[in-house]
Amino acid sequence: MTRLRLATLAAPLMLAALTGCAALGERHAPMHARHHDAGTYSFGLWGDMPYKKAGDDKKLPAVLASINRSDIAFSIYDGDIKDGSSKCTDDIYTDALTMFAGMRRPVVYVPGDNEWTDCHRLNNGGFDALERLAHLRRVMYPTLASLGQVQMPLEHQGQAPGDKYIENTRFSHGPVLFVGLNVPGSNNNVVLNAKECISKSARTVAQCDAANAEHAERDAANIAWLAQSFQKARDSQARGVVLVIQGDPGFDLPETEDADESKLPGVSGYRNFMAQVEKQTAAFNGQVLLVHGDTHYFKVDKPLHSPGRMLTHFTRLETFGSPSLHWVKVTVDPQSEQVFQIEPVIVKQPE
C-alpha cells in the first residue's frame, strides 16, 4: 500500500527559480523569446479561483494578464471554478468558459469538487451531483481540443463531448507526457456513512449509493487511463510525466510512527488511485510530477514512498488558490536530470 510521507525538498532539486518570485510577470521573457527549438519550454499551472465569496473577481484580471504576458506554451487549470458554498447553477460553467476563452494560449481544464462533487450541499443549491457531472462533461468539453484562443488537440478517454470520462485527457509536448484525471476533493466522491450522506445536504440515501457506485466506476477508469498513459510514456521513452488532479489525496495528514494516516477513512477515496501512482512511478525511469490544488497552499515536496524507499523521481506540486491568486510556471529542460524547474509567479495586484 502506498505510504505518503512528507520530505524536505533538497535545494538543488528543482527550486533554483524560487529565490526570486516574479511579480506580475516581471521575470518573463517576451513571447517571441521561447526556446522550443532547443527543446526547452514552459507551461503554467493555476486553479481554485475565482471564489466570489473571497472577492476574487477583482483580483482575477491581474492573474489572467500575468499568464497571458508570459512565455508559456500552454497552461493547465487544476479545478474549482467556483467556491465551495455558492450555487452550482449553469452560469458557473459558462462564466468559466468565458474566462478560459480570454487566455491567449491553450488551456487544459481538469475538474474540481466544487463544480460537481459538492453540489449536493444545501448552500450549493442542493443539486444532484451526478447530474452536475453530466452537465460539466457536456459543457466544459465542447470539442476534443483544449480551451483558449489557441487550441491544441487532446486525447480523451471519452470519445465525444458528454461521454463518461471525456474529462480525462492526455497530450505530449516535447519529451513529456501530460495527463489530466478527474480525481476531485471531498474524498473523491466517496460517501462514508449515512450521517455524512445527509449532513448539510439535499441527498437521498439512493443518491449516496449512486455516488459510491460512480466513484468505483470512475476510480477504475482513472486507474486504466493512468496505466495506459505510463505505458505510452515508457514506449516513447519520455523524460517525464505530469499528472494533474484537483484533490489533495492526503499528502499533508499528520504523521505518527504507529499509524498509517493514509489509510484513514477521510482519504479512502484516493487509496486505490495513489497505490497505482506509486506502482507506475516505481516502474518509470523518468521524472513524475503530480500536480493538485484543493488546499490552496503552494507546496513542492517528495511525499511518495514505495515499500522501503522514497521515490526520489516523484515530486508533488500543490498550486495556489483563493484567496492567494497566483500561478506556477514550470520549465521543462530535457537536458536536466530533474527535467522540471518550478517557479511560483507572485502576481502583484494594482494599487
C-alpha positions in Angstrom: 0.0 0.0 0.0 1.3 3.4 -0.8 2.7 5.2 2.2 2.5 9.0 1.9 5.3 10.9 3.7 6.4 14.5 3.6 10.0 15.0 2.7 12.0 18.2 2.6 12.9 19.1 -1.0 16.6 19.3 -1.5 17.7 22.7 -2.7 19.5 21.5 -5.9 16.5 19.6 -7.0 14.1 21.9 -8.8 13.8 25.2 -7.0 16.6 27.3 -8.4 13.9 29.7 -9.6 12.3 30.0 -6.2 14.8 32.5 -4.9 13.2 35.4 -6.7 9.5 35.1 -7.4 8.1 37.1 -10.4 5.7 39.9 -9.7 3.1 40.4 -12.4 5.3 38.7 -15.0 8.4 40.8 -14.4 10.7 37.9 -14.9 9.0 36.5 -18.0 10.7 36.7 -21.3 8.9 38.3 -24.3 6.6 35.9 -26.2 9.0 35.6 -29.1 11.9 34.6 -26.8 10.8 31.0 -26.5 13.2 28.1 -26.7 11.1 25.3 -28.2 13.7 24.7 -30.9 16.2 23.9 -28.1 13.8 21.5 -26.5 13.1 23.8 -23.5 9.7 25.3 -22.9 7.5 26.4 -20.0 3.8 25.8 -19.0 1.6 27.3 -16.4 -0.5 25.9 -13.6 -3.4 27.5 -11.8 -6.7 26.8 -10.2 -9.1 27.2 -7.3 -10.2 30.6 -8.5 -12.1 32.8 -8.7 -14.1 32.5 -5.4 -16.7 35.2 -5.3 -17.1 35.0 -1.5 -13.4 36.0 -1.2 -13.7 38.9 -3.6 -11.6 37.2 -6.2 -13.4 38.8 -9.1 -11.4 42.0 -8.5 -8.1 40.1 -8.3 -8.5 37.7 -11.2 -7.8 40.1 -14.1 -4.2 40.6 -12.9 -3.7 36.9 -12.8 -5.0 36.3 -16.3 -2.9 39.2 -17.6 0.2 37.8 -16.0 -0.3 34.4 -17.6 -1.1 36.0 -20.9 2.1 38.1 -20.9 4.2 35.1 -20.1 6.2 32.9 -22.5 4.4 29.7 -21.6 3.4 27.3 -24.3 0.1 26.4 -22.6 -1.5 26.2 -19.1 -3.4 23.6 -17.1 -6.2 24.6 -14.7 -6.5 22.1 -11.9 -10.1 22.6 -10.9 -12.6 24.5 -8.7 -14.1 27.2 -11.0 -16.1 28.4 -8.0 -16.1 28.4 -4.2 -17.5 25.6 -2.1 -20.6 27.4 -0.8 -22.1 29.0 -3.9 -24.8 27.5 -6.1 -23.9 25.2 -8.9 -26.1 27.0 -11.4 -25.5 26.7 -15.2 -23.9 30.2 -15.3 -21.0 29.0 -13.2 -19.8 26.8 -16.1 -20.4 29.4 -18.8 -18.6 32.0 -16.8 -15.6 29.6 -16.6 -15.7 29.1 -20.3 -15.6 32.8 -20.8 -12.6 33.1 -18.5 -10.7 30.4 -20.4 -11.7 32.0 -23.8 -9.7 35.0 -22.7 -6.5 33.0 -22.5 -4.1 33.6 -25.4 -2.6 30.1 -25.3 -4.2 26.7 -24.9 -5.8 25.8 -21.5 -6.5 22.3 -20.4 -9.2 22.1 -17.8 -9.3 19.4 -15.1 -12.5 19.3 -12.9 -12.7 20.1 -9.2 -15.0 19.1 -6.4 -16.7 22.5 -6.1 -18.2 22.2 -9.6 -19.8 18.8 -9.2 -18.9 16.6 -6.2 -20.1 19.2 -3.6 -23.1 20.5 -5.5 -25.4 18.3 -3.3 -24.8 20.7 -0.4 -27.7 22.9 0.7 -25.6 26.0 0.3 -24.7 24.8 -3.2 -28.3 24.7 -4.2 -29.0 21.0 -3.3 -28.3 19.7 -6.8 -27.8 16.1 -7.9 -24.1 15.9 -8.1 -24.1 13.3 -10.8 -26.4 15.4 -12.9 -23.9 18.3 -12.5 -21.1 16.0 -13.5 -23.0 15.1 -16.7 -23.6 18.8 -17.4 -19.9 19.5 -16.8 -19.0 16.9 -19.3 -21.2 18.3 -22.0 -20.4 22.0 -21.4 -16.8 22.2 -20.3 -15.5 19.8 -23.1 -17.3 21.2 -26.1 -14.7 19.8 -28.5 -11.8 17.3 -28.4 -9.4 20.2 -28.3 -8.2 22.4 -25.4 -9.8 25.6 -24.4 -8.2 29.0 -25.0 -7.8 31.3 -28.0 -5.3 28.9 -29.5 -6.4 25.3 -29.2 -4.3 22.2 -29.2 -5.6 18.6 -29.8 -6.1 16.4 -26.8 -6.6 12.7 -26.4 -9.6 11.9 -24.3 -10.7 8.7 -22.5 -14.3 9.5 -23.7 -15.0 9.7 -27.4 -17.3 12.8 -27.6 -18.5 15.7 -25.6 -20.8 14.5 -22.8 -19.3 11.0 -22.7 -18.2 9.4 -19.5 -14.6 10.3 -18.7 -14.3 12.9 -21.6 -12.6 14.9 -18.9 -9.6 12.5 -18.7 -7.1 13.8 -21.1 -3.5 13.5 -22.2 -1.1 15.0 -24.7 2.6 15.1 -25.3 4.7 18.3 -25.6 8.3 17.6 -26.3 9.6 14.7 -24.2 6.9 15.0 -21.5 3.5 13.3 -21.3 0.7 15.3 -19.6 -2.2 13.5 -18.1 -5.4 15.1 -16.6 -7.7 13.0 -14.4 -11.0 13.5 -12.7 -9.8 12.9 -9.1 -11.5 15.7 -7.1 -11.5 16.7 -3.5 -14.2 15.7 -1.0 -12.7 12.2 -0.8 -13.1 11.6 -4.5 -16.9 11.5 -4.2 -16.9 8.7 -1.6 -19.8 8.8 1.0 -18.6 7.1 4.2 -21.8 6.6 6.1 -25.5 7.6 6.5 -24.6 10.6 8.7 -22.2 12.0 6.1 -24.8 11.4 3.4 -27.4 13.8 4.7 -25.2 16.3 6.7 -25.9 19.8 5.3 -27.1 18.0 2.1 -30.1 17.5 0.0 -29.1 14.0 -0.9 -31.2 10.9 -0.5 -29.8 7.5 0.5 -30.3 6.4 -3.1 -28.2 9.3 -4.3 -25.4 8.5 -1.9 -25.4 4.9 -3.0 -25.2 6.2 -6.6 -22.3 8.4 -5.6 -20.3 5.4 -4.3 -21.1 3.4 -7.4 -19.9 6.4 -9.5 -16.7 6.6 -7.5 -16.0 2.9 -8.0 -16.5 3.0 -11.7 -14.6 6.3 -12.2 -11.8 5.1 -10.0 -11.3 2.0 -12.2 -11.4 4.2 -15.3 -8.8 6.6 -13.8 -6.5 3.7 -13.0 -6.8 2.3 -16.5 -6.1 5.8 -18.0 -3.1 6.1 -15.7 -1.7 2.8 -16.6 -2.2 3.4 -20.3 -0.5 6.8 -20.0 2.6 5.4 -18.3 2.8 2.7 -20.9 2.8 5.4 -23.6 5.5 7.3 -21.7 7.6 4.2 -21.4 7.1 3.2 -25.1 8.1 6.7 -26.2 11.0 6.9 -23.7 9.5 10.1 -22.3 11.7 12.1 -20.0 8.8 13.0 -17.7 5.1 12.5 -16.9 2.9 15.3 -15.4 -0.2 14.1 -13.7 -2.8 16.7 -12.9 -5.7 16.2 -10.5 -7.7 18.5 -8.3 -8.0 16.7 -5.0 -5.3 16.5 -2.3 -5.1 12.8 -1.8 -3.8 13.1 1.8 -0.2 14.2 1.4 -0.4 16.6 4.4 -2.0 14.4 7.0 -0.3 14.4 10.5 2.3 11.6 10.7 2.9 9.3 13.6 5.2 6.3 14.0 2.5 3.8 14.9 -0.2 4.7 12.4 -0.5 5.0 8.6 -2.6 8.1 8.2 -3.0 7.5 4.5 -5.4 4.7 5.5 -7.8 7.0 7.3 -11.4 6.9 6.1 -11.4 10.6 5.1 -8.9 9.9 2.3 -10.1 6.3 1.5 -11.4 7.5 -1.9 -7.8 8.1 -3.1 -6.3 4.8 -1.9 -6.5 2.7 -5.0 -5.5 5.5 -7.3 -2.5 6.5 -5.2 -1.4 2.9 -5.0 -1.3 2.8 -8.8 0.5 6.1 -8.9 3.2 4.6 -6.7 3.3 1.4 -8.8 3.5 3.2 -12.1 6.1 5.7 -10.8 8.3 2.9 -9.5 8.3 1.3 -12.9 9.1 4.5 -14.8 12.7 5.8 -15.4 11.8 9.5 -15.9 10.6 12.2 -13.6 7.0 12.2 -12.4 5.3 15.5 -11.3 1.9 15.2 -9.6 0.0 18.5 -9.6 -3.0 19.2 -7.5 -5.0 22.0 -5.9 -7.8 21.7 -3.3 -6.0 23.1 -0.3 -4.7 26.3 -1.8 -1.1 26.5 -0.5 1.9 26.4 -2.8 4.0 23.4 -1.9 6.7 21.3 -3.5 8.0 18.1 -1.9 8.7 14.4 -2.3 6.0 12.6 -0.3 5.7 9.3 -2.1 7.2 6.1 -0.8 7.4 2.6 -2.2 7.9 -0.1 0.4 11.3 0.6 2.0 12.3 3.6 -0.1 11.4 7.1 -1.1 10.6 7.5 -4.8 13.1 10.2 -5.5 11.9 10.8 -9.0 8.4 11.7 -7.8 7.5 15.3 -6.9 4.3 16.8 -5.6 3.3 20.3 -6.6 0.3 22.0 -5.0 -0.9 25.1 -6.7 -2.1 28.4 -5.2 -5.7 29.0 -4.7 -8.2 31.6 -3.3 -7.6 34.0 -1.6 -4.0 33.8 -2.8 -4.4 34.4 -6.5 -1.1 33.5 -8.1 0.1 30.8 -10.5 3.1 28.5 -11.1 5.4 28.4 -14.1 7.2 25.1 -14.8 10.1 25.0 -17.3 10.9 21.7 -19.0 14.5 21.2 -19.7 15.1 17.8 -21.3 18.9 18.1 -20.8 18.4 18.4 -17.0 18.4 15.3 -14.9 15.4 16.7 -12.9 13.6 17.8 -16.1 11.2 20.2 -14.3 12.1 23.6 -12.9 9.4 25.2 -10.7 8.8 28.9 -10.3 5.9 30.4 -8.3 4.7 33.6 -10.0 3.5 36.1 -7.4 1.0 38.4 -9.0 1.0 41.9 -7.7 -2.4 43.5 -7.6 -2.9 47.0 -8.8 -2.9 49.7 -6.1 
